[in-house]
Each structure stands twice: as C-alpha cells, then as structure tokens.
Amino acid sequence: MIRTLGGAAVIAAALATQSRGVEPARSPDSAIDFRETVQKGKSKVFPAVVYIRVVREDNDRGEKKAQQISGSGVIISSDGEVLTNWHVIDKAQDVRCLLTDGRALPATVIGSDKDTDLALIRLRQKPGDAALPFAQFGDSSKLHEGDFVMAMGAPWGLNRSVSIGIVSCVRRYLEGISEYSLWLQTDAAINPGNSGGPLVNTDGEVVGINARGTSGSAEGLGFAIPSDTVSVLIAQIRQFSKVNWTWFGLQLQPLRDFNKDTYFEGATGVMVAETDLDSPARSAGIRPRDRLLSVNGAELSGLTEEDLPAVRRKLGLLPKNTPATFVVQRGSEKLTVEITPREKGAVEGKELALKRWDMTIKEINQFDNPELYFHRNQGVFVHATKYPGNASGSGLSGNDIILKIDGKEVATLADVESLHAELVANVESKSRIVLTVLRGGLTRQVVLDFHRDFDRE
C-alpha cells in the first residue's frame, strides 16, 4: 500500500504557504508522480468493473410489479464471477452486465447474504468469447486513515466512473446496519449506482466493496465493506449460495460504551445485554450481564463497539448443531457453559401479493421482524398496501398481523392465498369480509371491502 505520495506533499506545502499569505509553490513533477500513481492503480482494476442492470420483482407498494434498478460490480475470477451487493440483485428476475469493453452479457445469481450485503453473480459467456479481465483483492487491514482510494462504478447509471478520496476511518461501526462487519469510511464519492463497485487502493487492489453513500448535509460520507470481511464470506457464498450463519440468540454490548455511558468491570470478554426468546443461549442458562470470556478456547474481545462485529462473526461462523464451550464470568464466579447453536435460517420471510385486495403480505420472521415475532412467533402480516386500493381504503396498515379471515384462522401464506382465491372467485356474491388483526399488541376487527377493481379503473 502506498501512503506517502507526492500529491499529499504538494497539498501540505500549499496549506503551509497559504497560512503565511504567500502564493503557494507548485511542483509539477510531484503532481505528475501522483497522477501516474493513481493511473497505474486504476488501470489494474478498471477493466474488471461492470455496470449491472437488474429487473426485479417489487412488492413494496402493495402490488407485484417489475422494477428496473442499476448497480455496479467487479469481476474477481477468469470464469466471470462478479462481486456486488445483495441489495443490487435482491429478488432479481433478470440480470445483465455491461463490461468496460462494451460487451453486454447476461448473468446468473450464484448466491448472496443479506446480513453483510454481499452477492456473487456469474457472467454467462459464449464459447470463443474474449477472456475476461479480473481484479485482485488487497489487505484492508493494512489501510490507514489518510490513504488514497478510488471508488469505481456507475453512479446514477453513468458507466465507467471513478472518484478519488481518502480513507476517513478504517473501523467504522454502524449500529443496526450490519451486525457482522465494520465499514471503511471514505470521502470518495459513493452515489446511487456505485453500490457493488470496488474501492481500490493506489496499488490497484480491491480493498472494499462500495455499499452506501450519503448526500446533502452528510455529503462526503461513503462506506464500503472491507475486503478482509469479503474474503472470509465469499467462499461460503460460492459453495452454498449463502452464508451458513449459526444462531445463539445472544444480544451483545461492549464493556466500554462512551455514547451510552456504560462502563463494565474487566478488560476482556464481551457483555451479554440480553438473550433472545426460545434461543440456545437462554436455554443454556446465559443471563444478562454475563461476561463471555472465550469460546472453544479462543478469547472474545468486546471492549468497544468496534469489536462487536468480529465477535459476532466468530460466533456466527461456528458449526451449527455442535456444542460450543464458553467460559463465562458471572460476578465473582467463573463458569463453563456449553451452548449448541442452531442454523440462523432465512433472515427474511417470504411474501405474497393479494391482487384484488391490493396488498402484499409476508411471513413473520424472527430476525427481520422481531417486534412482530414478540407478539406471534408464526403467522403473516400486512407488508404493504396499495394506494388507492381496497386494503388501504378499509383501514389496513403495514405490520398488521392477520389472525383470522372471516372467522377462519390463518397462520401461513398458503392459508391466506387459498382463502383469497376462494373469496375473489365469488366476489359478485360477497365482497365484504372481516379480518381479525393484531396491531401493536391489540386485537382489532377490520372490514375489508373489495368490490372495486382498482386495476381496471
């Protein structure tokens, strides 16, 4: 990694000279050296950057629709593997990629992981097609604040774009965004469409995958998934089409938390804030304020919030259904506890569009909808309603848990789908039904009138 560059020296000299009120001296040779360094690094990765166009199924507005979105990716193997973001290819029906040499190729989704926002697709080449360029990974752990980096991709659909900036923070923790990874923060411009493109160092190595940017008052804040996190997970996505996360049901917090003004005794281990309902950890007797010191002989370090993703990743990648041995500090007592984790399973429930009722419903999922799972650990809920439409006009709201339809209990998408088909088929004789829903923990009766066909109006 090159960190001391001629360009940086020029900037420093300019600032120092300006502070004395003197015209800044310029060094053409230094500027040329910096430009050549950037161009050399760019040339190694830029040919492997692709513009991705996806047609996907969208149910977010209460009806099933095709939606076209775009993003970026980077070719990482000679056989056409392309790394991108999960949110770029989520629910993809068709994926096409534009290469920097002008070729347009279809692609197949190999696998993805919502938890870390990573996805792997493969370009579909024809026999005799030209060889594909591909990029090499660098070591993100060697980055320092102030290192120059380039964000490549297709912001706003503008293909073949490069922006340059510095690494602003090498270990940024974004609570609630991704529990398993820290982020590289950069001021290199990352705009919509850059998602999935590479963050590249001046040696021409991929050190991150662009994932999210900001605009407006927060302009200059961009975030990328570090290459070290990517390299750990990509093998599982390649082999299993997903990351096989295991689940202990542990809610963790650091020993030192400046923002929450909490400081626990001890300098090793990680604190248990809570255990999830019906979880392996709770069944094994783990309690809030227990301090987990090690697992299977490996120390756990959760001193600050920046340490939590690595701890969660270590636990999440342990084999499922295999007892893990924890050393636990509980007050003055040190305990040994065995916990057998389960497979985490899907992190998002399946969904279904109910066309005549003008809404989409979704399965309750413990990880995606914990606030609904608290009230009902199995069932379906209103994901979205179309406006104008029958569901929204009848007063149904997002997150309403459907308990009964005209007095008949429902617990699965299949239950609702069957009743929906039956009732819509007989709409001429009956177009008003009563839905029993759970809203905020309270049971309500909602009359759904679906005599109007909004699709035909």
C-alpha positions as CSV (number, residue, x, y, z in Angstrom):
1,M,0.0,0.0,0.0
2,I,1.4,3.4,-0.9
3,R,0.6,6.0,1.7
4,T,3.2,8.8,1.3
5,L,2.5,10.4,-2.1
6,G,3.9,13.4,-3.9
7,G,0.4,14.8,-4.2
8,A,-0.1,14.7,-0.5
9,A,3.2,16.7,-0.1
10,V,2.0,19.3,-2.6
11,I,-1.2,19.8,-0.6
12,A,0.6,20.1,2.7
13,A,3.0,22.6,1.2
14,A,0.2,24.6,-0.3
15,L,-1.6,24.8,3.0
16,A,1.5,25.9,4.9
17,T,2.3,28.6,2.3
18,Q,-1.3,29.9,2.3
19,S,-1.2,30.3,6.1
20,R,1.7,32.8,5.6
21,G,-0.3,34.7,2.9
22,V,2.1,33.8,0.1
23,E,1.2,32.3,-3.3
24,P,1.6,28.5,-2.9
25,A,4.5,27.0,-4.7
26,R,3.7,24.3,-7.2
27,S,5.7,21.2,-8.0
28,P,4.7,19.9,-11.5
29,D,6.9,16.8,-11.1
30,S,5.1,15.8,-7.8
31,A,1.7,16.4,-9.4
32,I,2.7,14.2,-12.3
33,D,4.0,11.5,-10.0
34,F,0.7,11.4,-8.1
35,R,-1.3,11.3,-11.3
36,E,0.8,8.4,-12.6
37,T,0.4,6.5,-9.3
38,V,-3.4,6.9,-9.5
39,Q,-3.5,5.9,-13.2
40,K,-1.3,2.8,-12.5
41,G,-3.6,1.7,-9.7
42,K,-6.8,2.4,-11.7
43,S,-5.6,0.5,-14.8
44,K,-5.3,-2.8,-12.9
45,V,-9.0,-2.8,-11.7
46,F,-11.0,-0.5,-14.0
47,P,-11.3,-3.1,-16.9
48,A,-12.9,-5.5,-14.4
49,V,-15.6,-3.1,-13.3
50,V,-19.1,-3.8,-14.6
51,Y,-22.4,-1.9,-14.8
52,I,-25.3,-4.1,-13.6
53,R,-28.9,-3.7,-14.7
54,V,-31.5,-5.7,-12.8
55,V,-35.2,-6.4,-13.4
56,R,-36.6,-7.5,-10.1
57,E,-40.0,-8.3,-8.5
58,D,-41.1,-5.5,-6.3
59,N,-43.9,-5.9,-3.7
60,D,-43.2,-2.9,-1.5
61,R,-46.2,-0.8,-2.6
62,G,-48.9,-3.4,-2.1
63,E,-48.8,-4.9,-5.6
64,K,-46.5,-7.1,-7.6
65,K,-44.6,-5.1,-10.1
66,A,-41.4,-5.4,-12.2
67,Q,-38.8,-2.8,-11.3
68,Q,-35.6,-1.9,-13.0
69,I,-32.6,-0.9,-10.9
70,S,-28.9,-0.5,-11.6
71,G,-25.7,-1.0,-9.7
72,S,-22.1,-1.9,-10.1
73,G,-19.8,-4.9,-9.6
74,V,-16.3,-6.1,-10.1
75,I,-15.1,-9.3,-11.9
76,I,-13.0,-11.4,-9.5
77,S,-12.2,-14.5,-11.5
78,S,-11.3,-15.6,-15.0
79,D,-14.6,-17.6,-15.3
80,G,-16.7,-14.5,-14.8
81,E,-17.5,-14.3,-11.1
82,V,-18.7,-10.8,-10.3
83,L,-18.9,-9.5,-6.7
84,T,-21.6,-6.9,-5.9
85,N,-24.1,-6.0,-3.2
86,W,-27.1,-8.1,-2.0
87,H,-29.4,-5.1,-2.3
88,V,-28.5,-4.8,-6.0
89,I,-29.6,-8.3,-7.0
90,D,-32.3,-8.9,-4.4
91,K,-35.4,-10.5,-6.0
92,A,-33.7,-10.4,-9.4
93,Q,-35.6,-11.8,-12.3
94,D,-33.1,-10.8,-14.9
95,V,-29.5,-9.6,-14.6
96,R,-27.4,-8.1,-17.4
97,C,-23.9,-6.6,-17.2
98,L,-22.1,-4.1,-19.3
99,L,-18.4,-4.5,-19.4
100,T,-15.9,-1.7,-19.9
101,D,-15.0,-3.0,-23.4
102,G,-18.7,-2.5,-24.4
103,R,-19.8,-6.1,-24.2
104,A,-23.2,-6.8,-22.7
105,L,-23.6,-10.2,-21.0
106,P,-26.4,-11.9,-19.1
107,A,-25.6,-13.1,-15.6
108,T,-26.8,-15.7,-13.2
109,V,-27.0,-15.2,-9.4
110,I,-24.7,-17.6,-7.6
111,G,-25.7,-16.6,-4.1
112,S,-26.0,-13.7,-1.6
113,D,-26.0,-12.7,2.0
114,K,-28.4,-10.0,3.3
115,D,-26.6,-9.7,6.6
116,T,-23.4,-8.4,5.1
117,D,-24.9,-7.0,1.8
118,L,-22.8,-9.2,-0.4
119,A,-23.7,-11.1,-3.5
120,L,-21.9,-13.2,-6.2
121,I,-23.1,-13.5,-9.8
122,R,-21.6,-15.2,-12.8
123,L,-21.4,-13.8,-16.4
124,R,-22.7,-16.1,-19.0
125,Q,-20.2,-16.2,-21.8
126,K,-20.4,-18.0,-25.2
127,P,-17.7,-20.4,-26.4
128,G,-15.0,-18.4,-28.1
129,D,-15.7,-15.1,-26.2
130,A,-12.7,-13.0,-25.3
131,A,-11.1,-13.6,-21.9
132,L,-12.4,-11.6,-19.0
133,P,-10.2,-9.3,-17.0
134,F,-10.4,-9.7,-13.3
135,A,-9.3,-7.8,-10.2
136,Q,-7.2,-8.9,-7.2
137,F,-8.0,-8.3,-3.6
138,G,-5.8,-6.3,-1.3
139,D,-5.5,-6.5,2.5
140,S,-7.9,-4.0,4.0
141,S,-6.3,-4.5,7.5
142,K,-3.2,-2.6,6.2
143,L,-5.2,0.6,5.4
144,H,-4.7,3.7,7.4
145,E,-6.7,6.9,7.8
146,G,-5.5,9.3,5.1
147,D,-4.6,6.6,2.5
148,F,-5.8,7.5,-1.0
149,V,-8.5,5.3,-2.5
150,M,-10.7,5.2,-5.6
151,A,-14.4,4.4,-5.8
152,M,-15.3,2.8,-9.1
153,G,-18.7,2.0,-10.7
154,A,-21.7,3.6,-12.3
155,P,-23.2,6.3,-10.1
156,W,-26.7,7.3,-11.3
157,G,-26.2,4.9,-14.1
158,L,-23.2,6.7,-15.5
159,N,-20.9,3.9,-16.5
160,R,-17.1,3.9,-16.2
161,S,-16.9,6.5,-13.4
162,V,-14.0,6.9,-10.9
163,S,-13.9,9.2,-7.9
164,I,-10.9,9.7,-5.6
165,G,-10.6,10.4,-1.9
166,I,-9.0,9.2,1.3
167,V,-9.9,6.6,3.9
168,S,-11.6,8.6,6.6
169,C,-11.9,5.7,9.1
170,V,-10.8,2.1,8.9
171,R,-13.1,0.7,11.6
172,R,-16.4,2.4,11.4
173,Y,-19.2,0.8,13.4
174,L,-22.8,1.5,12.1
175,E,-25.2,0.1,14.7
176,G,-28.2,-1.6,13.2
177,I,-26.8,-1.7,9.7
178,S,-24.7,-4.8,9.7
179,E,-24.1,-6.9,12.8
180,Y,-21.2,-8.9,11.3
181,S,-18.9,-6.2,9.7
182,L,-17.2,-2.9,10.3
183,W,-17.1,-0.4,7.5
184,L,-14.4,1.5,5.6
185,Q,-15.4,5.2,5.7
186,T,-14.2,7.3,2.7
187,D,-14.8,10.7,1.3
188,A,-14.5,9.3,-2.2
189,A,-17.9,9.9,-3.8
190,I,-20.2,6.9,-3.5
191,N,-23.6,7.7,-5.1
192,P,-26.6,5.5,-6.0
193,G,-25.4,3.1,-8.7
194,N,-22.0,2.9,-7.2
195,S,-23.2,0.1,-4.9
196,G,-21.3,-3.1,-5.5
197,G,-18.4,-1.4,-7.2
198,P,-14.8,-1.7,-5.9
199,L,-13.0,0.6,-3.5
200,V,-9.4,0.4,-4.8
201,N,-6.1,1.4,-3.3
202,T,-3.3,3.0,-5.3
203,D,-1.6,-0.4,-5.8
204,G,-4.6,-1.4,-7.9
205,E,-6.1,-3.8,-5.4
206,V,-9.7,-4.1,-4.3
207,V,-9.8,-3.2,-0.6
208,G,-13.5,-2.8,-0.2
209,I,-16.9,-3.2,-1.9
210,N,-18.9,0.1,-2.1
211,A,-22.2,-0.3,-0.3
212,R,-23.7,3.0,0.8
213,G,-23.2,6.7,0.4
214,T,-24.8,9.9,1.7
215,S,-25.9,13.2,0.2
216,G,-27.0,16.7,1.3
217,S,-25.6,17.8,4.6
218,A,-23.8,14.4,5.0
219,E,-22.0,14.6,1.6
220,G,-18.5,13.2,1.8
221,L,-19.5,10.1,3.8
222,G,-19.3,6.9,1.9
223,F,-19.0,3.3,3.3
224,A,-17.5,0.1,1.9
225,I,-17.4,-3.5,3.1
226,P,-13.7,-4.3,3.9
227,S,-12.0,-6.8,1.6
228,D,-11.0,-8.9,4.7
229,T,-14.7,-9.4,5.5
230,V,-15.5,-10.2,1.9
231,S,-12.7,-12.8,1.6
232,V,-14.0,-14.7,4.7
233,L,-17.5,-15.0,3.4
234,I,-17.2,-15.3,-0.4
235,A,-16.1,-19.0,-0.2
236,Q,-19.4,-19.9,1.6
237,I,-21.5,-18.0,-0.9
238,R,-19.7,-19.7,-3.7
239,Q,-20.2,-23.2,-2.2
240,F,-23.6,-22.9,-0.6
241,S,-25.2,-19.9,-2.3
242,K,-25.4,-18.3,1.1
243,V,-23.5,-17.8,4.3
244,N,-24.4,-20.5,6.8
245,W,-24.7,-18.3,9.9
246,T,-25.4,-20.0,13.2
247,W,-27.6,-18.5,15.9
248,F,-27.0,-18.5,19.7
249,G,-29.6,-15.8,20.5
250,L,-27.1,-13.5,22.2
251,Q,-27.5,-9.8,22.3
252,L,-24.1,-8.3,23.0
253,Q,-22.7,-5.0,24.1
254,P,-19.2,-3.7,24.6
255,L,-17.6,-3.3,28.0
256,R,-16.9,0.3,27.3
257,D,-19.6,2.4,25.6
258,F,-19.0,6.1,25.6
259,N,-22.2,7.0,23.7
260,K,-24.4,5.1,26.2
261,D,-22.2,6.0,29.1
262,T,-21.8,2.4,30.2
263,Y,-18.6,1.0,31.7
264,F,-18.4,-2.6,33.0
265,E,-15.6,-4.1,35.1
266,G,-12.9,-6.1,33.3
267,A,-11.0,-5.5,30.1
268,T,-11.5,-8.9,28.4
269,G,-14.6,-10.6,27.0
270,V,-17.9,-9.2,25.8
271,M,-21.0,-8.4,27.8
272,V,-24.4,-10.1,27.3
273,A,-27.1,-7.5,27.2
274,E,-30.0,-10.0,26.7
275,T,-30.8,-13.4,25.3
276,D,-33.5,-14.0,22.7
277,L,-36.7,-15.8,23.4
278,D,-36.5,-19.5,22.8
279,S,-32.8,-19.2,22.0
280,P,-30.0,-21.7,22.6
281,A,-28.3,-19.2,24.9
282,R,-31.3,-18.7,27.1
283,S,-31.9,-22.5,27.2
284,A,-28.3,-22.9,28.4
285,G,-28.8,-20.5,31.3
286,I,-26.9,-17.5,30.0
287,R,-28.1,-14.3,31.7
288,P,-27.9,-10.6,31.1
289,R,-24.6,-9.1,32.5
290,D,-22.8,-12.4,32.0
291,R,-19.3,-11.7,30.5
292,L,-18.3,-14.1,27.8
293,L,-14.5,-14.6,28.0
294,S,-13.8,-17.2,25.4
295,V,-15.4,-19.8,23.1
296,N,-13.8,-23.1,22.4
297,G,-10.5,-21.8,23.9
298,A,-10.4,-18.6,21.7
299,E,-10.6,-15.3,23.5
300,L,-13.5,-13.0,22.9
301,S,-12.7,-9.3,22.8
302,G,-15.5,-6.8,23.0
303,L,-14.0,-3.9,24.8
304,T,-15.5,-1.2,22.4
305,E,-18.4,-1.2,19.9
306,E,-15.9,-1.6,17.0
307,D,-15.0,-5.0,18.4
308,L,-18.6,-6.4,18.3
309,P,-18.8,-7.3,14.6
310,A,-15.7,-9.6,14.8
311,V,-17.1,-11.3,17.9
312,R,-20.5,-11.9,16.2
313,R,-18.8,-13.1,13.0
314,K,-16.6,-15.6,15.1
315,L,-19.7,-16.9,16.8
316,G,-21.9,-16.9,13.7
317,L,-19.4,-19.0,11.7
318,L,-19.2,-21.8,14.3
319,P,-20.7,-25.1,13.0
320,K,-24.4,-25.5,13.7
321,N,-25.7,-28.2,16.0
322,T,-22.2,-28.6,17.5
323,P,-21.8,-27.7,21.2
324,A,-19.6,-24.6,21.8
325,T,-17.8,-24.3,25.1
326,F,-18.0,-20.8,26.6
327,V,-16.0,-19.5,29.7
328,V,-18.4,-17.1,31.4
329,Q,-17.7,-14.6,34.2
330,R,-20.8,-14.1,36.4
331,G,-20.0,-11.7,39.2
332,S,-17.0,-13.2,41.0
333,E,-17.7,-16.7,39.7
334,K,-16.2,-18.2,36.5
335,L,-18.4,-20.8,34.8
336,T,-18.1,-23.2,31.8
337,V,-21.2,-23.3,29.7
338,E,-22.0,-25.4,26.6
339,I,-24.3,-23.9,24.1
340,T,-25.4,-25.7,20.9
341,P,-26.2,-23.1,18.2
342,R,-28.9,-23.6,15.6
343,E,-28.8,-22.5,11.9
344,K,-29.9,-19.0,11.7
345,G,-32.2,-19.7,8.7
346,A,-33.8,-17.2,6.5
347,V,-33.4,-13.6,7.6
348,E,-36.5,-12.5,5.7
349,G,-39.9,-14.1,5.4
350,K,-41.5,-15.0,2.0
351,E,-44.1,-12.6,0.6
352,L,-47.2,-12.8,-1.5
353,A,-49.2,-10.2,-3.5
354,L,-53.0,-10.3,-3.0
355,K,-54.1,-8.6,-6.2
356,R,-57.8,-7.9,-5.6
357,W,-57.2,-6.9,-2.0
358,D,-54.5,-4.5,-3.1
359,M,-51.9,-5.5,-0.6
360,T,-48.9,-7.7,-0.1
361,I,-48.4,-10.0,2.9
362,K,-45.3,-11.5,4.4
363,E,-44.3,-14.3,6.8
364,I,-43.3,-13.2,10.3
365,N,-39.5,-13.7,10.6
366,Q,-37.7,-13.8,13.9
367,F,-34.7,-11.9,12.6
368,D,-36.4,-9.5,10.1
369,N,-39.5,-8.6,12.3
370,P,-38.5,-9.2,15.9
371,E,-41.2,-6.7,17.1
372,L,-43.9,-8.8,15.4
373,Y,-42.3,-12.1,16.5
374,F,-42.6,-10.9,20.1
375,H,-46.4,-11.0,19.7
376,R,-46.7,-14.0,17.5
377,N,-43.9,-16.4,16.6
378,Q,-45.7,-17.7,13.5
379,G,-48.1,-16.0,11.1
380,V,-48.4,-13.5,8.4
381,F,-48.6,-9.7,8.4
382,V,-49.5,-6.9,6.0
383,H,-46.3,-5.9,4.4
384,A,-47.6,-3.0,2.3
385,T,-50.9,-1.6,0.9
386,K,-51.5,-0.1,-2.5
387,Y,-52.9,3.5,-2.6
388,P,-55.6,3.9,-3.8
389,G,-56.7,0.4,-3.1
390,N,-59.1,-1.8,-1.2
391,A,-56.8,-2.6,1.7
392,S,-55.7,1.0,2.4
393,G,-59.3,2.2,1.9
394,S,-60.5,-0.3,4.5
395,G,-58.0,0.9,7.1
396,L,-55.5,-2.0,7.0
397,S,-52.0,-0.9,7.8
398,G,-48.4,-2.2,7.4
399,N,-47.4,-4.6,10.2
400,D,-51.0,-5.6,11.0
401,I,-50.7,-9.3,11.9
402,I,-53.6,-11.3,10.3
403,L,-55.1,-13.7,12.7
404,K,-58.4,-14.6,11.0
405,I,-60.2,-14.1,7.8
406,D,-64.0,-14.2,8.1
407,G,-63.6,-16.2,11.3
408,K,-61.1,-18.7,9.8
409,E,-57.7,-18.8,11.5
410,V,-54.7,-18.3,9.2
411,A,-51.0,-19.0,10.1
412,T,-49.2,-19.3,6.7
413,L,-49.1,-17.6,3.3
414,A,-50.8,-20.7,1.9
415,D,-53.7,-20.3,4.3
416,V,-54.3,-16.7,3.1
417,E,-53.7,-17.5,-0.5
418,S,-56.3,-20.2,-0.5
419,L,-58.9,-18.0,1.1
420,H,-58.1,-15.1,-1.1
421,A,-58.6,-17.2,-4.2
422,E,-61.9,-18.6,-3.0
423,L,-63.3,-15.2,-2.0
424,V,-62.2,-13.3,-5.1
425,A,-63.8,-16.1,-7.3
426,N,-67.1,-15.3,-5.5
427,V,-66.7,-11.5,-5.4
428,E,-70.1,-11.0,-7.2
429,S,-71.9,-12.6,-4.3
430,K,-69.7,-11.4,-1.5
431,S,-67.3,-8.5,-1.5
432,R,-67.0,-7.6,2.2
433,I,-65.1,-9.7,4.8
434,V,-63.9,-9.3,8.3
435,L,-60.2,-9.6,9.1
436,T,-59.1,-10.1,12.7
437,V,-55.7,-8.4,13.1
438,L,-53.2,-7.8,15.8
439,R,-52.0,-4.2,15.8
440,G,-49.5,-3.0,18.4
441,G,-50.5,-5.9,20.7
442,L,-54.2,-5.1,20.5
443,T,-56.8,-7.2,18.5
444,R,-58.9,-5.3,16.1
445,Q,-61.7,-6.2,13.6
446,V,-61.3,-4.6,10.1
447,V,-64.0,-4.8,7.4
448,L,-62.3,-5.3,4.0
449,D,-64.5,-4.2,1.1
450,F,-63.0,-5.3,-2.2
451,H,-65.9,-4.8,-4.6
452,R,-63.9,-2.3,-6.6
453,D,-61.2,-3.5,-9.1
454,F,-58.7,-0.7,-9.0
455,D,-56.6,-2.3,-11.7
456,R,-59.4,-1.8,-14.2
457,E,-60.4,1.7,-13.1
